[in-house]
């Protein structure tokens, strides 16, 4: 009788609540990268219980004022995008900018 191979447990096989707890321990930049990896993780982005935005995640390539303005615009757009996809039925436990 042939042996059946056990299927390896993958992180995407976890329950949604556990996946959200994992994301809670990552900074926002890492969270977004993780959620971009698969459609299952991507569906968690609107349900994040905490949003902590840090301007340092949007580096300014130069001290020139125009680059600084562009970095602030990129930051503002990122905040706006994440808030616009947020599932309003899920409570937001923590929010900081």
Biotite code that builds the C-alpha atoms (Angstrom):
import biotite.structure as struc

atoms = struc.array([
    struc.Atom([0.000, 0.000, 0.000], chain_id="A", res_id=1, res_name="UNK", atom_name="CA", element="C"),
    struc.Atom([1.567, 3.354, -1.022], chain_id="A", res_id=2, res_name="UNK", atom_name="CA", element="C"),
    struc.Atom([2.234, 5.879, 1.710], chain_id="A", res_id=3, res_name="UNK", atom_name="CA", element="C"),
    struc.Atom([0.279, 9.081, 1.593], chain_id="A", res_id=4, res_name="UNK", atom_name="CA", element="C"),
    struc.Atom([2.324, 12.207, 1.900], chain_id="A", res_id=5, res_name="UNK", atom_name="CA", element="C"),
    struc.Atom([1.218, 14.581, 4.572], chain_id="A", res_id=6, res_name="UNK", atom_name="CA", element="C"),
    struc.Atom([0.461, 18.003, 3.280], chain_id="A", res_id=7, res_name="UNK", atom_name="CA", element="C"),
    struc.Atom([2.694, 20.605, 4.877], chain_id="A", res_id=8, res_name="UNK", atom_name="CA", element="C"),
    struc.Atom([0.902, 23.220, 6.923], chain_id="A", res_id=9, res_name="UNK", atom_name="CA", element="C"),
    struc.Atom([1.288, 26.629, 5.391], chain_id="A", res_id=10, res_name="UNK", atom_name="CA", element="C"),
    struc.Atom([0.864, 29.950, 7.077], chain_id="A", res_id=11, res_name="UNK", atom_name="CA", element="C"),
    struc.Atom([-1.981, 30.754, 4.677], chain_id="A", res_id=12, res_name="UNK", atom_name="CA", element="C"),
    struc.Atom([-3.872, 27.747, 6.082], chain_id="A", res_id=13, res_name="UNK", atom_name="CA", element="C"),
    struc.Atom([-4.229, 29.510, 9.439], chain_id="A", res_id=14, res_name="UNK", atom_name="CA", element="C"),
    struc.Atom([-7.479, 31.052, 10.627], chain_id="A", res_id=15, res_name="UNK", atom_name="CA", element="C"),
    struc.Atom([-8.020, 34.693, 9.747], chain_id="A", res_id=16, res_name="UNK", atom_name="CA", element="C"),
    struc.Atom([-7.882, 35.789, 13.393], chain_id="A", res_id=17, res_name="UNK", atom_name="CA", element="C"),
    struc.Atom([-4.436, 34.243, 13.800], chain_id="A", res_id=18, res_name="UNK", atom_name="CA", element="C"),
    struc.Atom([-3.208, 35.827, 10.570], chain_id="A", res_id=19, res_name="UNK", atom_name="CA", element="C"),
    struc.Atom([-4.392, 39.233, 11.817], chain_id="A", res_id=20, res_name="UNK", atom_name="CA", element="C"),
    struc.Atom([-2.502, 38.682, 15.081], chain_id="A", res_id=21, res_name="UNK", atom_name="CA", element="C"),
    struc.Atom([0.646, 37.962, 13.080], chain_id="A", res_id=22, res_name="UNK", atom_name="CA", element="C"),
    struc.Atom([0.184, 41.158, 11.065], chain_id="A", res_id=23, res_name="UNK", atom_name="CA", element="C"),
    struc.Atom([-0.325, 43.129, 14.269], chain_id="A", res_id=24, res_name="UNK", atom_name="CA", element="C"),
    struc.Atom([3.328, 42.492, 15.175], chain_id="A", res_id=25, res_name="UNK", atom_name="CA", element="C"),
    struc.Atom([4.705, 43.850, 11.898], chain_id="A", res_id=26, res_name="UNK", atom_name="CA", element="C"),
    struc.Atom([5.336, 47.462, 11.022], chain_id="A", res_id=27, res_name="UNK", atom_name="CA", element="C"),
    struc.Atom([2.973, 48.883, 8.413], chain_id="A", res_id=28, res_name="UNK", atom_name="CA", element="C"),
    struc.Atom([5.471, 48.648, 5.558], chain_id="A", res_id=29, res_name="UNK", atom_name="CA", element="C"),
    struc.Atom([6.082, 44.931, 6.241], chain_id="A", res_id=30, res_name="UNK", atom_name="CA", element="C"),
    struc.Atom([2.353, 44.356, 6.650], chain_id="A", res_id=31, res_name="UNK", atom_name="CA", element="C"),
    struc.Atom([1.609, 45.847, 3.240], chain_id="A", res_id=32, res_name="UNK", atom_name="CA", element="C"),
    struc.Atom([4.353, 43.774, 1.617], chain_id="A", res_id=33, res_name="UNK", atom_name="CA", element="C"),
    struc.Atom([3.021, 40.619, 3.273], chain_id="A", res_id=34, res_name="UNK", atom_name="CA", element="C"),
    struc.Atom([-0.551, 41.364, 2.203], chain_id="A", res_id=35, res_name="UNK", atom_name="CA", element="C"),
    struc.Atom([0.592, 41.920, -1.372], chain_id="A", res_id=36, res_name="UNK", atom_name="CA", element="C"),
    struc.Atom([1.985, 38.366, -1.496], chain_id="A", res_id=37, res_name="UNK", atom_name="CA", element="C"),
    struc.Atom([-1.294, 36.446, -1.880], chain_id="A", res_id=38, res_name="UNK", atom_name="CA", element="C"),
    struc.Atom([-4.969, 37.177, -2.348], chain_id="A", res_id=39, res_name="UNK", atom_name="CA", element="C"),
    struc.Atom([-5.803, 35.594, 1.024], chain_id="A", res_id=40, res_name="UNK", atom_name="CA", element="C"),
    struc.Atom([-3.459, 37.983, 2.847], chain_id="A", res_id=41, res_name="UNK", atom_name="CA", element="C"),
    struc.Atom([-4.640, 40.891, 0.674], chain_id="A", res_id=42, res_name="UNK", atom_name="CA", element="C"),
    struc.Atom([-8.195, 40.416, 1.958], chain_id="A", res_id=43, res_name="UNK", atom_name="CA", element="C"),
    struc.Atom([-6.906, 41.018, 5.503], chain_id="A", res_id=44, res_name="UNK", atom_name="CA", element="C"),
    struc.Atom([-5.628, 44.534, 4.793], chain_id="A", res_id=45, res_name="UNK", atom_name="CA", element="C"),
    struc.Atom([-9.059, 46.208, 5.241], chain_id="A", res_id=46, res_name="UNK", atom_name="CA", element="C"),
    struc.Atom([-9.509, 44.357, 8.539], chain_id="A", res_id=47, res_name="UNK", atom_name="CA", element="C"),
    struc.Atom([-6.280, 45.396, 10.254], chain_id="A", res_id=48, res_name="UNK", atom_name="CA", element="C"),
    struc.Atom([-7.002, 46.236, 13.899], chain_id="A", res_id=49, res_name="UNK", atom_name="CA", element="C"),
    struc.Atom([-4.225, 48.832, 14.103], chain_id="A", res_id=50, res_name="UNK", atom_name="CA", element="C"),
    struc.Atom([-2.846, 51.402, 11.694], chain_id="A", res_id=51, res_name="UNK", atom_name="CA", element="C"),
    struc.Atom([0.393, 53.124, 12.636], chain_id="A", res_id=52, res_name="UNK", atom_name="CA", element="C"),
    struc.Atom([1.801, 55.393, 9.965], chain_id="A", res_id=53, res_name="UNK", atom_name="CA", element="C"),
    struc.Atom([5.378, 56.632, 10.119], chain_id="A", res_id=54, res_name="UNK", atom_name="CA", element="C"),
    struc.Atom([6.755, 59.273, 7.766], chain_id="A", res_id=55, res_name="UNK", atom_name="CA", element="C"),
    struc.Atom([10.150, 57.551, 8.105], chain_id="A", res_id=56, res_name="UNK", atom_name="CA", element="C"),
    struc.Atom([8.755, 54.739, 5.930], chain_id="A", res_id=57, res_name="UNK", atom_name="CA", element="C"),
    struc.Atom([8.656, 57.240, 3.065], chain_id="A", res_id=58, res_name="UNK", atom_name="CA", element="C"),
    struc.Atom([12.311, 58.269, 2.719], chain_id="A", res_id=59, res_name="UNK", atom_name="CA", element="C"),
    struc.Atom([13.260, 61.547, 1.129], chain_id="A", res_id=60, res_name="UNK", atom_name="CA", element="C"),
    struc.Atom([16.016, 61.007, -1.472], chain_id="A", res_id=61, res_name="UNK", atom_name="CA", element="C"),
    struc.Atom([17.285, 64.559, -1.122], chain_id="A", res_id=62, res_name="UNK", atom_name="CA", element="C"),
    struc.Atom([17.095, 67.547, 1.175], chain_id="A", res_id=63, res_name="UNK", atom_name="CA", element="C"),
    struc.Atom([15.599, 69.597, -1.638], chain_id="A", res_id=64, res_name="UNK", atom_name="CA", element="C"),
    struc.Atom([12.243, 71.049, -0.718], chain_id="A", res_id=65, res_name="UNK", atom_name="CA", element="C"),
    struc.Atom([10.511, 69.566, -3.793], chain_id="A", res_id=66, res_name="UNK", atom_name="CA", element="C"),
    struc.Atom([11.550, 66.043, -2.748], chain_id="A", res_id=67, res_name="UNK", atom_name="CA", element="C"),
    struc.Atom([10.315, 66.652, 0.781], chain_id="A", res_id=68, res_name="UNK", atom_name="CA", element="C"),
    struc.Atom([6.946, 67.810, -0.544], chain_id="A", res_id=69, res_name="UNK", atom_name="CA", element="C"),
    struc.Atom([6.692, 64.719, -2.760], chain_id="A", res_id=70, res_name="UNK", atom_name="CA", element="C"),
    struc.Atom([7.492, 62.428, 0.190], chain_id="A", res_id=71, res_name="UNK", atom_name="CA", element="C"),
    struc.Atom([4.727, 64.085, 2.236], chain_id="A", res_id=72, res_name="UNK", atom_name="CA", element="C"),
    struc.Atom([2.308, 63.709, -0.687], chain_id="A", res_id=73, res_name="UNK", atom_name="CA", element="C"),
    struc.Atom([3.188, 60.011, -1.026], chain_id="A", res_id=74, res_name="UNK", atom_name="CA", element="C"),
    struc.Atom([2.676, 59.569, 2.710], chain_id="A", res_id=75, res_name="UNK", atom_name="CA", element="C"),
    struc.Atom([-0.701, 61.336, 2.614], chain_id="A", res_id=76, res_name="UNK", atom_name="CA", element="C"),
    struc.Atom([-1.824, 59.243, -0.362], chain_id="A", res_id=77, res_name="UNK", atom_name="CA", element="C"),
    struc.Atom([-0.823, 56.012, 1.406], chain_id="A", res_id=78, res_name="UNK", atom_name="CA", element="C"),
    struc.Atom([-2.775, 56.987, 4.531], chain_id="A", res_id=79, res_name="UNK", atom_name="CA", element="C"),
    struc.Atom([-5.796, 57.966, 2.438], chain_id="A", res_id=80, res_name="UNK", atom_name="CA", element="C"),
    struc.Atom([-5.686, 54.728, 0.409], chain_id="A", res_id=81, res_name="UNK", atom_name="CA", element="C"),
    struc.Atom([-5.498, 52.496, 3.466], chain_id="A", res_id=82, res_name="UNK", atom_name="CA", element="C"),
    struc.Atom([-8.291, 54.358, 5.222], chain_id="A", res_id=83, res_name="UNK", atom_name="CA", element="C"),
    struc.Atom([-10.490, 54.222, 2.107], chain_id="A", res_id=84, res_name="UNK", atom_name="CA", element="C"),
    struc.Atom([-10.296, 50.413, 1.864], chain_id="A", res_id=85, res_name="UNK", atom_name="CA", element="C"),
    struc.Atom([-10.783, 49.923, 5.600], chain_id="A", res_id=86, res_name="UNK", atom_name="CA", element="C"),
    struc.Atom([-13.735, 47.766, 6.644], chain_id="A", res_id=87, res_name="UNK", atom_name="CA", element="C"),
    struc.Atom([-15.768, 50.146, 8.800], chain_id="A", res_id=88, res_name="UNK", atom_name="CA", element="C"),
    struc.Atom([-17.535, 47.256, 10.539], chain_id="A", res_id=89, res_name="UNK", atom_name="CA", element="C"),
    struc.Atom([-14.267, 46.166, 12.164], chain_id="A", res_id=90, res_name="UNK", atom_name="CA", element="C"),
    struc.Atom([-13.212, 48.302, 15.133], chain_id="A", res_id=91, res_name="UNK", atom_name="CA", element="C"),
    struc.Atom([-9.922, 50.130, 14.864], chain_id="A", res_id=92, res_name="UNK", atom_name="CA", element="C"),
    struc.Atom([-8.059, 49.445, 18.101], chain_id="A", res_id=93, res_name="UNK", atom_name="CA", element="C"),
    struc.Atom([-5.100, 51.719, 17.445], chain_id="A", res_id=94, res_name="UNK", atom_name="CA", element="C"),
    struc.Atom([-4.411, 54.561, 15.012], chain_id="A", res_id=95, res_name="UNK", atom_name="CA", element="C"),
    struc.Atom([-1.391, 56.819, 14.926], chain_id="A", res_id=96, res_name="UNK", atom_name="CA", element="C"),
    struc.Atom([0.399, 59.093, 12.494], chain_id="A", res_id=97, res_name="UNK", atom_name="CA", element="C"),
])
